[in-house]
Amino acid sequence: MKLKQQIAQKLMIDLRYFGDSSASRTPMTRLPKAVADWIARHGLGGVILFSENLQHPQQIRALTSQLQQAAARSPLGNPLLISVDQEGGRVCRTPKAHTTAFAGNMALGAASSVYPELANEVAVAMGRELSALGINVNHAPCIDVNNNPHNPVINVRAYGDDPHLVARLGLAQAQGLAAGGVLATLKHFPGHGDTHSDSHTGLPRVDHDRAHLDRVELAPYRTILRQVQPAMVMTAHIQFPALDDTTLTGLDGRQHLVPATLSRKIITGLLRQEMGYRGVVITDALDMAGISGWLPLTQAVIHTFAAGVDIALMPVRIRCEADLTKLDTLIDAVAGAMDSGQLDPDEWQRSLARIADLKRQLTLGALPSPEVLGCDAHRALERKLATAAVTQLCPNTLPRPAAEHRHWLLMMPDLDKAQALAAALRELKPELEISCVSLLQPDAELHRAMERAELVVSGFISPRQSAAELGGMEDVSALSEQALIQAHQPERLVRLLTQARTWGQSVVHLSLRAPYEFSQVSPWCHWGLASFAYHLDRPGRGTSYDSLAAVLMGQAQASGLMPLKEGEE
C-alpha cells in the first residue's frame, strides 16, 4: 500500500452537501461521479452521512451501495466505513417517516429502573435498521456523564449523572449495536459531560483534578473496556489540564492548552497504555470550532495522528468538485510530515493494522431486508421506551384529575409541540377543549389564553439545543430552533404560572428535556412530569407526547426513575 493510499484510509469525510461551488447547500443524495472517481483512485477510508443525505430507504440503500462500489474500484479494494450519528432522541439522522425514532439516552436512563434490558434491545433494533440501509458504523453510544446542569451539548444525550448507570447502559448499547450488525463508537473521550460550552462553537475546558476525573468522567470507559473492546472510541475537543498541560501555538500566535483530540498523553498514554484500549480511535469532527477555531486543520490532522488517533473525521469540507483538491493537499501535507519524521513509522503501521482489522469485521454483500425499517416490533419498542421514561417530578396534588378538566391550555416552547400533545390528548378524549400557544408569543396573548383555561399545561426545554442535535456546524448561523429555545427563560415561565395560580387554575408542568428548570417552577405546579424527549417522529405527532398524554389522562403510570441527582426535588 502506497503512503498516500495509507493516508486516505485514515480519513473519514462528510459529503453532506455537493453542488457547483464551495458554498453549496444542495444535499448529496446520490454519489457524484467526481467523488466516486476520487474514492476509486485514492481508496478513501470512510464517510459520515447526515440527515440531508438520507431521504428514504431506496435512496439511502442506493447511495451506500454506490459508495461501496467506488471503494471496490480502488487499488486496495477495501470497503468503506459508512457512518452516522444515530444516538436516538434529537440526534437521529435517518428519516423518521421510514425508520424508528427512539427516545434518547436519558429516557433510557429513566426507563432502566422498570426495564433494565431496554437499552440493549433498543440498540439491537437501531443496529438492524442501520445495517439494512448500508450503514456499518454508528457514532454511539454517548457515555458522557452529564454532571453539569448547564451543559449545552450533552444533556439528554447522556444516560444520567451517575457513572455506574452510564457504564451499565453504555455497555448494553455497545453490545446491542454490534449484535444488530453495526460497529459502535464510545464517545466523547475522556468526557464531555461537565462543560459549560459546546465544542462545536468553542474550546471547552474541564478543570477537575485527576481523582475526580477517575471517579466520574473516566469511570464508564474503565468499566466498559474491562469487559469489551468496542470498535471505536471518539475523542473530545476539550482541554483537561489535569491530564495534559502541554500547549500548542494557535492561529493567534498564542499558546493554547492542547485538547484531548491532539494530546498524546491522553490518547496514547491514558486510553491505550493505561486503559488498554486496542481498537480504533477517531476524532470528533475536526471542522468544529474546538479545533478549527484556533489551529489550521492540516496541522490539526498531523497532531491527531502523532497523538495516536487512527482516523481523522471531517478534516476538510467538501462541497463541490473543486474542493476535492483540498483532500489532495491534506494528503500531501501528511505525507510530508511522515517524511520529515513528525510521525512514527512503527506507530503508523500499527494504526493501519487496527483499521484493517476493523474493516474485516464488516459484513459485505447483499444488504439485510428493508422490511425491518420501522417494523411493528420496533415501533412497539419505541412506545415502550417513551412510556417507561415518563417520570414524576412531584406528587400529583391537582384538585381533581386532569381528565376531569374540560378547558385545557397547552403553553409549550413552540406550536408544533403543543399541537402534537393536543392531538394525542384528543385521541384519548375527543370532547376536550384544548387551546395551544407558544412561549414565543407576547405575555398579553398568553395571559388572555390562560384566563379561559381550567388547566394550564406548561412545557419547557432546558438548556438550549446544540449544533450536534440540530445537524452540525454549518447550521449554527441559521438555527431557527436554537433561537426559539433561547427566546424564553424559566423566569418568564415562573411569572406566567404564578399568574395562573393567582387566577385559580390547575397547573401541570412538563419538562421535555432534562428537568433542571423544575426547581424554579415547582412551587406553582400541582404536578410535574418529565419525558426526556421532545422530538416529533411523524407529521404532527411524537411518541413521547403520546406517552405524556396517556399519563395525564390517567391511562398510564409515570414509572420512570430520575436519572439525575440535580433534577430531583
N, C-alpha and C positions, 0 to 999 in steps of 0.2 A: 504494500500500500504506500503510495507516494505521500510525502509530507502534507501537501495541500489537500489531498483526499482525507488524511487523518484529521486535519483541522476542521474540514467540513462535517465530519462525523461528530464533532464536539459542539456543533451549533444547532440550536432549535429556534426557528424563526416564526414570526406570525405573518399571515397573509390575509389579514382581516379585510383590508380594502385593496383594490387594484384597479387602476384606470390609466388615464392619459398623462397624469402628472403626479409629482410627489405630494400634492395637496388633495389627491383623490379621496373621496369618501364613498366610492362605489363598492358595495360589498362583493367580495370574491366568492362566488358560489360554484364556479367551475374552474378548473385549473388552466390558466392561460398558457399558451404554447411556450412563451418565453421562459416562464417559471419552470415548466416541465423540462425544457431543454437544459436549463441551468442545473436542475436536480440530477438529470441524467448524466450531465457532463462532469459534475463535481462529486456526486454521492453525498448529498446532504444527510445530516443525522436525524433531524426531526422537525416537526412543525407543531404549532399550537393553534387551535381553532377557537373562534369566538361565536357568539350568537348570530352575528351578521353572516357568518359562513354557513349557518345551519338553519335551513328553511323548512324542509320536510324530509321524511325518511328516504324517498327515492333519490332526491338531490344529494343528500348527505352521503349515502352509500356510493353514489356515482363519484362524488368528489374524493372520498377517501380511496376509492379504487384507482382513480386517475393518479393520485399522489403515489400510491404503491407501485403502479405501473411505471411511472417515471423513475422511481428509485431502482426498480428492477433493471432498467436500461443502463444504469451507471456501471462503470468498470468493476466496482465492488459487488454490486447486486444486493447490497444489504437492505433489509426492509426499513421503512421509516418508523420512527416513534411518532405517532399521531396522537396528540394530547389535547386535553381540555380541562378547564376548571369546573368541576361539577360537584360542588360541596352539598347541594341542597339549599333550600331557603332562597335567599336573594342571589346567591352565587350559583346560578343554574343556567347553563348556556344552551342546552338543547331546547327545541321548540315545545312549549308546554301543551300545545294542542295535540301533539303526537307522542309525547313521552311523559313519563310520570314525574311530577314536580313535588318531590318530598320536602317536608319542612326541614330546616337546617339542624345544625349540631346542638344548639341549646335546647331546642324542642326534644331532641333525643335525650339530652341530659335530664330534662324534667320527666320524660316518659319512662326512663330506665328503671325507676323505682317500681313501676307497675309491670313493665315488660322488659326484663333485663336482656332478652335476646334480640330486641328490636333493632339495635344498631347494626348488628351483623346481618340481619335479614334485609334491611334497607340497602346496605352496601352491596349485598349479592344482587339485588334487583337492579341497582344502579349499574353495576358491572355488566350484567347481562344486556341491558339496554344499550350501553355504550359500545359493547362488543358487536352488537347487531348493526351498529352504524359504521363500523370500521374504525372506531377509536380504540386505541390499545393502551393509553396511559391516562390516568385521572390524577390531576394535581390535588389530591385529597387523600387522607383526612387532614384537617387543620387541628393540630394538637397544642395550640397555644392555650395557656391558662389565663382566662380573662379576669385578672385581679385588679383591673383599673376601670372604675365605672365610667370614666371619660374617654375610654379608648374609642377613637372614631373609625377604626378599620376592622377590628376583630369582633368584639361584642358578641352577637348571637352566632357568629361563625365558630365560637368556642363551645365546648360542651358545658362549661361552667367555670368556676374559680377554684375547684378542688383538684389538685394534681392527680390524686388517685382515681377520681371519676374520669378525668381526661385520659389518663393512661388506659383505663379499662375499656372505655368506649373507642378510643383511637385504635387500640389493638384489634378490637372486634371489627371495626370498619376496614382496617388494612387487610385483615384476613378475608373479610367478606368480598371486597373488591377483587382480590386475587381469585377467590372461588368463583366470582362472576365472570372472570375472563379478562380483566384489565390489570395493569400494573399500578400500584398505589404509590403515593408520594406523601411522606410526612412533612409537614411544614408548620411554622417558618422557623428553622433552627438558627439560634438557640432559644427563641421565644419572642413572640410579638404581642403578648397579652397585656403587658404593663407599659404601654406607650401612650403619650398624650397627643402625638401627631401621627399622620399617615405617611408611610414611606413612599406612597405614590406621589406625594406633593412636598416632601421634605426628608431630612435625615434624622430619624428619632434617636434618642439616647436613653439607655436604661442604666441607672446608677447604683443598682443594688450590689451588695458585696457578694463574694463568691458563695458564702454559706447560704444566703437567701436564694441565689440562682440555683444552687444544687437542690435546695428543698422545694422550689416551686417551678421555675421555668424549665430546668433540665430534667426534672424528675420523670415526666412522661416518656422522654426519649430513653432514659436509662431503663425504665421498666419494660418498654416495648422491645428495645434492642437486645435485652437479655433473653427474649423469647423468640423473636423472629428477626429476619434481615429483610426489611421492606425493599422494594425495587429501587426507590429513590428517596432522598431527603432534600428538601428545598431550603436554601439559605434565606436569611433575613437581612435587609439593608438597614441594620440598626447598630449603633455603637454600644459596646459593652466594655467600659474601661476596666472592670474587674477581671475580664477575660483577656483583653488585649489593649494596651495603651500605646501601641505603635501609631505613628502618624504618617500621612502622605501629603504631598503638596497638591493643592487643588487648582482649579482654573483661575481662582482669585489670587494665586500666589501665596496663600496662607496654608498653614499646617492644619490638617483635619484628622481627627481620630479615625482610624480605619474601621469601617463597618464589618460585620461578620462575614459578608459575602467575599470580602477581599482579604480576610485575615487567615494567615497560615496557622497561627496559634489556635484559632477556633475550629477551622475546618480540618486540618491535618492533626494538630496536637490534641484537641479535645474530642472531636467527633470520631476520627479514625483511630488514633492511638489509644486514647483514654477510654472511649466508649466502645471501641471495637467494631465500628460500622464498616462493612466491606462492600456495600453496594454503591450505586451511582449518586453523586451529589450534583444537583442542578441549582443554578442561581434562581432567585426571583427575577422578574422581568427587569432587564438592565436599562430599559428606557424610562424607568421610574425615576423621579427626581432625587430619591435617596442615593442614586448613583450618578445619573446623567446631569444632575444639577450642579455638580462640583468637580467632576472628573471626566476627561474625554473618554468616550465609550471604547475606543480601540485600546487605550491604556487600561481601562477597567477590565476588559476581557483578558488581557495578558496577566493582570494582577490576580484575577479569579483563578486562572489556570495555575499560576505559581502558588496560590494558596492551597491547592489540592482539589478544586472544583473540577468536575468532569465535563459538564455541559453548560454552555452559556445560553440562557434563554432570552430571546428577543434582543440581540446585541445591536442590530441596526433596523431601521424602519424601511420596509419595502412596500411601496405604494404604486410603482409603475415600472416598466421595463428598464428605464434608465437607472433606477435605484439598485438594480442587481449588481451594478459596478461597485456599490458600497460593500457588498459581500466579498467581491474580489479583492478590494483594497484591504478589508479586515483580514482576510486570509493571508495576504502578502505580509501584513504587519506582524501577525502571529508567527509566520514562518521566519521573519527577520529576528524576532525575539528568541526563537529556538536556535537560530544560527549564532546569535550573539551570546548565548549562554544564560539568558534570563529564565529559561525553563529547563528543568532537569530531564534529560532523555529517558532515564530509567523510570521516573515517575510518570512521564508521558506515556510510555508503553503500558504501564500498569493501568493507567486511566483508560486507554483504548481497549484493553482486555476486559475491563469492567463493563464498558459499553457493549462490547461484542457479546459478553455473557448475558447481559440484559436482553439483547435482541434475540438471542437463542431461546428465550422464554416465550417469545411471541408465537401465537398460533396463526399460521398463514393458510391461505387457501380460501375456499368459499366462506362468506360471512354467515353467522347464525341467522335463522329466520327472523324477519322483521315483525313477526306476529307477537313477539314478546314486548314490543314497544307499547306502553300504556295499556297493557293487558288487564283483564279483570282482577287477577290476583295482585298485581302491583297497585292498581287503584285502591283495592281494599286495604292494602298495607299502608298506603298514603293516608287514608281516612283513619286507620287505627292509630297511626302516629299522631296525627293532628288532634284527635280527641284525647288521647292519653297525655298529651303535653299540656293541656289546659290546666292551669294551676291557680288555686285560690290564694289571693294576696291578703285578704282579711275576711273574717266571718260575715255571712250574709245577714244584715240587720234591716233589710227592706221592710217597711211597714206591712206590705203584703207581697206575695210572689210576683216576680217580674211579669209573668204571663197574664196576671190579672190587671195589668195596666193597659189601657186601650190606646192612649196617645203617647207615642214614643218620639223622642228626638235623638237622632244619631249625629253626634258632633265629632267628626273624625278629621284626620290630617288632610284628606282630600276627598272629593265626592266619589271617586271610584271605590274607595274602601267603604265609605258609608253605604253606597248602593249595593255593594257585594254583601254586606251584613244585612241590609234591608231585604234583599232577595231571599237570603237564607231564612230570615225570620218569617216572612210572608209565606214561604213554603210550608212552614210548620203551623202557622196560624194566620190564614188569609185575611181575617177581619181586623187585624191590627192596623191602626192608622199611624203611619211612620213618615216623619219628615227627615230629610237629610241635609246637613250643612257641612261646610268645610271650615276648618280653623284658619283658612286664609281670608275668610270673609270679615268685614269690619265688625267691631263689637256691637254696634247698634243692630245690625242684622241678626247676629247671634242672640242678642237679648230678646228681640221680637219673636224669634223661633222658640226660645226657651219658655216664654210666657204661656205658650199654647200647649206645652207638654206636661204630661203627668210623670213621665220617666225620662230622665236625661241620661243618655249613654255616651260618655266621652271616650275617645281613643287617642293614643299618643305613641309616637315613635321616638325613642331617645337612646343614644345621641343621634346626630345626623348620619345619613348613609355615606358610605365611602365610594371612591372611584372603583375599587375592586368589585363591589356589589353591583354597580351600575354599568360595568363593562370594561373599563380600562382607562389608560392615561389620556387617550385622545378625546374622551368625553368630558374631561374636567372643566373645560371652558364653556360647556353647553349642557350642564346637568340641570334641567328644569326641576327634576325631582329633588336634587340636592338643595336647590333654592327653596323649594317647598318645605323641606324639613327645617331649614334654618329660619323660615318665616314665622314660626311660632315657638314659644318658650313655655316651660312649665309654670312660670309665674303668672303668665296670662291665663292659663287654664285654671289655676287656683282662683283667680278673680272671678272667672265665669262660673265655676262650680260653687263658690261661696254665694254668688247671687242666686243660683238655682236653689240652694238650701234655704236661703232667706225667703224665697217665694214659696217654700213648702214642697218642692218637687223631690221625688225619689232620684237618687244619683248612683249610677254604676260606672266604674272606670275600667277600661280595657287597656292594659299595657301590651302593645303589639310587638315590641322588640324586647330588650332587656328592661325589667321593671325598676330601673334605678330612680325614675321620677316619682314612683308611687308614694314614697315617704312624704313628699311635698303636698300631694293631693289627698292623701288618705283621710285627714280629719273631716273632709267634706263629702266622703263617699259612704254609702250604705253597703257597698260590696265592691270588691276589686278582683279582677281576673287577669291572668297573663297567658298569652298564646305563644310567645317567642317566634312568631311568624306573621307576616303581613302581606305577602305577595299574592297576587291573583294568578290562578293557574289555568283559567279558561275565561272566555269573554264575560265580564261582569260578575264573575264568581271566584271564590277561593275556598279551598278545603278547610283552611284554618278558620275562616268566617263561618262556614257551615258548622264546625265544631263549637265555636263560641255561641252560635245561635242555639244549638241544642242544649248547652249548659244553661244559658239564660232562660230558656223556656222550661227548664226542669226535666228535660228528656235525657240528660247525660250528667254525670258527675264530674266535677273538677278534681281529677285524681292525681294530677302531676305533683311532683315534689320539687320545691325550689332548688335549682342548681347553683344559686348564688347566695353567699352569706350576706353580701352587701345589699341584696334586694329584699331581704327578709324584714319583716316588721319587728 
